[in-house]
Amino acid sequence: MSDPYRTPQADLPSGCLGIFLLVIGIILLIPGVCSVLFIIGTASGPRSFFRLNDPGLILLWVFCFAVAVGGAALVRHALRRLR
């Protein structure tokens, strides 16, 4: 027979893991923020048209935004886990 007053401990999420996921997600958001600031700075500088058409920079920005999207998803998952 099972005890009706006993709560299953396996169903409770770990608080440490949720906080760890949240911190890692925030760290992963940093490249996206830096990319946005760099794009704004590059677009406002002299001869900005030539720098914005560089395929290497565009590829780097896409990669940084992909990392930032992964960080945002991780933050969202961590916040849902902590609730």
PyMOL CGO cylinders between C-alpha atoms (Angstrom):
from pymol import cmd
from pymol.cgo import CYLINDER

trace = [
    CYLINDER, 0.00, 0.00, 0.00, 1.13, 3.51, -0.68, 0.3, 1, 1, 1, 1, 1, 1,
    CYLINDER, 1.13, 3.51, -0.68, 1.12, 6.28, 1.88, 0.3, 1, 1, 1, 1, 1, 1,
    CYLINDER, 1.12, 6.28, 1.88, -1.44, 8.97, 0.90, 0.3, 1, 1, 1, 1, 1, 1,
    CYLINDER, -1.44, 8.97, 0.90, 0.50, 11.69, 2.78, 0.3, 1, 1, 1, 1, 1, 1,
    CYLINDER, 0.50, 11.69, 2.78, 3.78, 11.06, 1.00, 0.3, 1, 1, 1, 1, 1, 1,
    CYLINDER, 3.78, 11.06, 1.00, 4.58, 13.44, -1.89, 0.3, 1, 1, 1, 1, 1, 1,
    CYLINDER, 4.58, 13.44, -1.89, 6.71, 12.15, -4.76, 0.3, 1, 1, 1, 1, 1, 1,
    CYLINDER, 6.71, 12.15, -4.76, 10.08, 13.94, -4.74, 0.3, 1, 1, 1, 1, 1, 1,
    CYLINDER, 10.08, 13.94, -4.74, 10.93, 13.00, -8.34, 0.3, 1, 1, 1, 1, 1, 1,
    CYLINDER, 10.93, 13.00, -8.34, 8.24, 15.36, -9.72, 0.3, 1, 1, 1, 1, 1, 1,
    CYLINDER, 8.24, 15.36, -9.72, 9.77, 18.48, -8.15, 0.3, 1, 1, 1, 1, 1, 1,
    CYLINDER, 9.77, 18.48, -8.15, 12.19, 20.40, -10.39, 0.3, 1, 1, 1, 1, 1, 1,
    CYLINDER, 12.19, 20.40, -10.39, 15.63, 21.21, -9.10, 0.3, 1, 1, 1, 1, 1, 1,
    CYLINDER, 15.63, 21.21, -9.10, 16.10, 24.89, -8.27, 0.3, 1, 1, 1, 1, 1, 1,
    CYLINDER, 16.10, 24.89, -8.27, 19.86, 24.80, -8.87, 0.3, 1, 1, 1, 1, 1, 1,
    CYLINDER, 19.86, 24.80, -8.87, 19.49, 23.43, -12.38, 0.3, 1, 1, 1, 1, 1, 1,
    CYLINDER, 19.49, 23.43, -12.38, 16.93, 26.09, -13.27, 0.3, 1, 1, 1, 1, 1, 1,
    CYLINDER, 16.93, 26.09, -13.27, 19.19, 28.88, -12.02, 0.3, 1, 1, 1, 1, 1, 1,
    CYLINDER, 19.19, 28.88, -12.02, 22.16, 27.37, -13.88, 0.3, 1, 1, 1, 1, 1, 1,
    CYLINDER, 22.16, 27.37, -13.88, 20.14, 27.23, -17.13, 0.3, 1, 1, 1, 1, 1, 1,
    CYLINDER, 20.14, 27.23, -17.13, 19.05, 30.83, -16.61, 0.3, 1, 1, 1, 1, 1, 1,
    CYLINDER, 19.05, 30.83, -16.61, 22.63, 32.05, -16.14, 0.3, 1, 1, 1, 1, 1, 1,
    CYLINDER, 22.63, 32.05, -16.14, 23.88, 30.14, -19.20, 0.3, 1, 1, 1, 1, 1, 1,
    CYLINDER, 23.88, 30.14, -19.20, 20.97, 31.52, -21.26, 0.3, 1, 1, 1, 1, 1, 1,
    CYLINDER, 20.97, 31.52, -21.26, 21.78, 35.09, -20.24, 0.3, 1, 1, 1, 1, 1, 1,
    CYLINDER, 21.78, 35.09, -20.24, 25.44, 34.54, -21.17, 0.3, 1, 1, 1, 1, 1, 1,
    CYLINDER, 25.44, 34.54, -21.17, 24.34, 33.26, -24.59, 0.3, 1, 1, 1, 1, 1, 1,
    CYLINDER, 24.34, 33.26, -24.59, 22.28, 36.43, -25.15, 0.3, 1, 1, 1, 1, 1, 1,
    CYLINDER, 22.28, 36.43, -25.15, 25.40, 38.62, -25.00, 0.3, 1, 1, 1, 1, 1, 1,
    CYLINDER, 25.40, 38.62, -25.00, 26.62, 37.94, -28.59, 0.3, 1, 1, 1, 1, 1, 1,
    CYLINDER, 26.62, 37.94, -28.59, 23.27, 39.02, -30.02, 0.3, 1, 1, 1, 1, 1, 1,
    CYLINDER, 23.27, 39.02, -30.02, 23.28, 42.25, -28.04, 0.3, 1, 1, 1, 1, 1, 1,
    CYLINDER, 23.28, 42.25, -28.04, 26.87, 42.98, -29.09, 0.3, 1, 1, 1, 1, 1, 1,
    CYLINDER, 26.87, 42.98, -29.09, 25.98, 42.29, -32.73, 0.3, 1, 1, 1, 1, 1, 1,
    CYLINDER, 25.98, 42.29, -32.73, 23.09, 44.73, -32.64, 0.3, 1, 1, 1, 1, 1, 1,
    CYLINDER, 23.09, 44.73, -32.64, 25.31, 47.42, -31.12, 0.3, 1, 1, 1, 1, 1, 1,
    CYLINDER, 25.31, 47.42, -31.12, 28.01, 46.74, -33.70, 0.3, 1, 1, 1, 1, 1, 1,
    CYLINDER, 28.01, 46.74, -33.70, 25.51, 46.92, -36.58, 0.3, 1, 1, 1, 1, 1, 1,
    CYLINDER, 25.51, 46.92, -36.58, 24.21, 50.25, -35.31, 0.3, 1, 1, 1, 1, 1, 1,
    CYLINDER, 24.21, 50.25, -35.31, 27.76, 51.57, -34.95, 0.3, 1, 1, 1, 1, 1, 1,
    CYLINDER, 27.76, 51.57, -34.95, 28.77, 50.31, -38.38, 0.3, 1, 1, 1, 1, 1, 1,
    CYLINDER, 28.77, 50.31, -38.38, 25.68, 51.69, -40.11, 0.3, 1, 1, 1, 1, 1, 1,
    CYLINDER, 25.68, 51.69, -40.11, 26.22, 55.17, -38.70, 0.3, 1, 1, 1, 1, 1, 1,
    CYLINDER, 26.22, 55.17, -38.70, 29.92, 55.39, -39.62, 0.3, 1, 1, 1, 1, 1, 1,
    CYLINDER, 29.92, 55.39, -39.62, 31.50, 56.74, -42.80, 0.3, 1, 1, 1, 1, 1, 1,
    CYLINDER, 31.50, 56.74, -42.80, 31.36, 54.45, -45.83, 0.3, 1, 1, 1, 1, 1, 1,
    CYLINDER, 31.36, 54.45, -45.83, 28.87, 52.26, -43.99, 0.3, 1, 1, 1, 1, 1, 1,
    CYLINDER, 28.87, 52.26, -43.99, 27.41, 50.79, -47.19, 0.3, 1, 1, 1, 1, 1, 1,
    CYLINDER, 27.41, 50.79, -47.19, 30.61, 48.92, -48.00, 0.3, 1, 1, 1, 1, 1, 1,
    CYLINDER, 30.61, 48.92, -48.00, 30.93, 47.42, -44.53, 0.3, 1, 1, 1, 1, 1, 1,
    CYLINDER, 30.93, 47.42, -44.53, 27.34, 46.25, -44.40, 0.3, 1, 1, 1, 1, 1, 1,
    CYLINDER, 27.34, 46.25, -44.40, 27.75, 44.30, -47.66, 0.3, 1, 1, 1, 1, 1, 1,
    CYLINDER, 27.75, 44.30, -47.66, 30.71, 42.26, -46.41, 0.3, 1, 1, 1, 1, 1, 1,
    CYLINDER, 30.71, 42.26, -46.41, 29.62, 38.57, -46.53, 0.3, 1, 1, 1, 1, 1, 1,
    CYLINDER, 29.62, 38.57, -46.53, 31.99, 37.64, -43.71, 0.3, 1, 1, 1, 1, 1, 1,
    CYLINDER, 31.99, 37.64, -43.71, 30.41, 40.14, -41.34, 0.3, 1, 1, 1, 1, 1, 1,
    CYLINDER, 30.41, 40.14, -41.34, 26.90, 39.14, -42.33, 0.3, 1, 1, 1, 1, 1, 1,
    CYLINDER, 26.90, 39.14, -42.33, 27.70, 35.48, -41.67, 0.3, 1, 1, 1, 1, 1, 1,
    CYLINDER, 27.70, 35.48, -41.67, 29.18, 36.39, -38.29, 0.3, 1, 1, 1, 1, 1, 1,
    CYLINDER, 29.18, 36.39, -38.29, 26.09, 38.40, -37.39, 0.3, 1, 1, 1, 1, 1, 1,
    CYLINDER, 26.09, 38.40, -37.39, 23.78, 35.55, -38.41, 0.3, 1, 1, 1, 1, 1, 1,
    CYLINDER, 23.78, 35.55, -38.41, 25.79, 33.15, -36.25, 0.3, 1, 1, 1, 1, 1, 1,
    CYLINDER, 25.79, 33.15, -36.25, 25.67, 35.55, -33.27, 0.3, 1, 1, 1, 1, 1, 1,
    CYLINDER, 25.67, 35.55, -33.27, 21.93, 36.00, -33.66, 0.3, 1, 1, 1, 1, 1, 1,
    CYLINDER, 21.93, 36.00, -33.66, 21.46, 32.21, -33.81, 0.3, 1, 1, 1, 1, 1, 1,
    CYLINDER, 21.46, 32.21, -33.81, 23.39, 31.85, -30.55, 0.3, 1, 1, 1, 1, 1, 1,
    CYLINDER, 23.39, 31.85, -30.55, 21.28, 34.61, -29.00, 0.3, 1, 1, 1, 1, 1, 1,
    CYLINDER, 21.28, 34.61, -29.00, 18.04, 32.90, -30.10, 0.3, 1, 1, 1, 1, 1, 1,
    CYLINDER, 18.04, 32.90, -30.10, 19.28, 29.71, -28.45, 0.3, 1, 1, 1, 1, 1, 1,
    CYLINDER, 19.28, 29.71, -28.45, 20.02, 31.70, -25.30, 0.3, 1, 1, 1, 1, 1, 1,
    CYLINDER, 20.02, 31.70, -25.30, 16.53, 33.21, -25.32, 0.3, 1, 1, 1, 1, 1, 1,
    CYLINDER, 16.53, 33.21, -25.32, 15.02, 29.74, -25.69, 0.3, 1, 1, 1, 1, 1, 1,
    CYLINDER, 15.02, 29.74, -25.69, 17.15, 28.51, -22.79, 0.3, 1, 1, 1, 1, 1, 1,
    CYLINDER, 17.15, 28.51, -22.79, 16.05, 31.44, -20.60, 0.3, 1, 1, 1, 1, 1, 1,
    CYLINDER, 16.05, 31.44, -20.60, 12.41, 30.72, -21.47, 0.3, 1, 1, 1, 1, 1, 1,
    CYLINDER, 12.41, 30.72, -21.47, 12.84, 27.04, -20.62, 0.3, 1, 1, 1, 1, 1, 1,
    CYLINDER, 12.84, 27.04, -20.62, 14.58, 27.88, -17.34, 0.3, 1, 1, 1, 1, 1, 1,
    CYLINDER, 14.58, 27.88, -17.34, 11.84, 30.29, -16.29, 0.3, 1, 1, 1, 1, 1, 1,
    CYLINDER, 11.84, 30.29, -16.29, 9.15, 27.72, -17.03, 0.3, 1, 1, 1, 1, 1, 1,
    CYLINDER, 9.15, 27.72, -17.03, 11.14, 25.12, -15.09, 0.3, 1, 1, 1, 1, 1, 1,
    CYLINDER, 11.14, 25.12, -15.09, 11.42, 27.41, -12.05, 0.3, 1, 1, 1, 1, 1, 1,
    CYLINDER, 11.42, 27.41, -12.05, 7.66, 28.03, -11.86, 0.3, 1, 1, 1, 1, 1, 1,
]
cmd.load_cgo(trace, "trace")
